[in-house]
């Protein structure tokens, strides 16, 4: 029975899709229906003059003339670009003219662009409803281009973070419909924001009748499977029994709904005394909250052993858990404790370590690593930077080994995708003045050809007072640095005239000091991290309520969320599916992955867990989701 349930579980996730396991979850390019429309060079120049040279009135007058005297294709383009400028510069007549244009040219190639411009108008004015309405319209339009799709997704995602669950679920479904290539990712986002009432409403409106709707129902069921909400799974299965009784999604849900839980024993190895006791306690809090949330909590027993943060004690504690007959082990937390266990790991008892040195998982087929490592975030950001079309970057790190490893992880991944790291800068961790380091960076990276060209221009300049400004020879910097150093460095970059570059980083920035200078020189800087505990899903709200009841008003640390997610994953596979030994290890490597409060995770063939991360931006002196 257990094996048949596992097979159906895997088939349900992968049926109809012949694909290799995704070993790294990365930001993805949207599928698109066509490239951006061709444009007139004259109109492009008028838009540039308005945007960059502050000549909006002149450009608007000229575009109005082109609208009146040109051939129909050019006249239509001039009309759209004129409204673009009206919206950008917030002219009072902008909205009225925009809606007239939408009515006059409903199928024009620039209609998705116009919806995006209207969404930006709404974002600038704090009108979230307008942002959601027009990003949704852009993503649903038949002539959507890749560029508009990417920008509309980013703008809408930042807004729906703070919207009602129903609005967010509808918006993510629209994204999935538009971006069918990456629909699974967007459907997971929709599922995270979907209560049963929302699902019923969407179904009653006929929005879930197709393949995409059934996939969405399966994602919502999988969310509830992880938390043990079997009543919801049975209701969702009944929906599909009526709407699509022969579908693969129905067969998966029926199997889940009919599943019978089995007794399971989970071992826990954590430092509950000694130097690292605080961190062990945070993980244990998450484990206890997860266990309390399960319908079948009575079927899951937990054996807890204290490692005291010591490798030898970790070995003794592990042997005690084996003697206790556990089906799986959560922990250890410290890398040297994990290394001490590797020679003694029993093949029949999978171990999910929570160490940030996730590469240790490759030392044993029994070992899995579930963590939030900065090196994983660096890989994630390398993909993101590549998609932003930045090609030449400098990298900065401290003398600390973890900082060096993060910088090396970014460089390795970025260069594997065709990018170039032009320089690597090591900064003393406790220094406050980096100007000499930045001068050396400029000296190493300046282009001799560009310098010669600029000197020649200056020599023939008619303005004797003109100063030569030498632009840097790279697009941005990846800073594997704590927030305190990032804040200091940003101001000194401006002082050294290293301007017009993008700054990137990881959750290492979140040390409480990133905005010490109120983000004065960090506008637009972006970094990766997890939303926990700041997210907005219903599951997270329930967890935070339980946490507050148990431990007061303090916010849970990220390790609380990691312990919570790890316990739910292992409980689902052991108790609900009745798996153990090699079957349990095989199921942990299911390429469909596992949703969680700290992000979606997939374990690759080497046992390394890869996470989805969020992108955050410094904007107006605050850290906000990136647009």
Secondary structure by P-SEA (a helix, b strand, c coil): caaaaaaaaaaaacccccccccccccccccccccccccccaaaaaaaaaaacccaaaaaaaaaaaaaccccaaaaaaaaaaaaaaaaaacccaaaaaaaaaaaacccccaaaaaaaaaaaaaaaaccaaaaaaaaaaaaacccccaaaaaaaaaaaaaaaccccaaaaaaaaaaaaaaaccaaaaaaaaaaaaccaaaaaaaaaacccccaaaaaaaaaaaaaaaaacaaaaaaaaaaaaaacccccaaaaaaaaaaaccccbbbbbbbccccccaaaaaaaaaaaaaaaaaaccccccbbbbbbbccccaaaaaaaaaaaaaaccccccccccaaaaaaacccccccbbbbccccccccccccccbbbbcccaaaaaaaaaaaaaaaccccbbbbbcccaaaaaaaaaaaaaaaaaccccccccccccccccaaaaaaaaaaacccaaaaaaaaaaaaacccccbbbbbccccccccccccaaaaaaaaaaaaaaccccbbbbbcccccccccccccccccccbbbbbbcccccccaaaaaaaaaaaaccccccccaaaaaaaaaaaaaaaacccccccaaaaaaaaaccccccccccbbbbccccbbbbbbbbbbbccccccccc
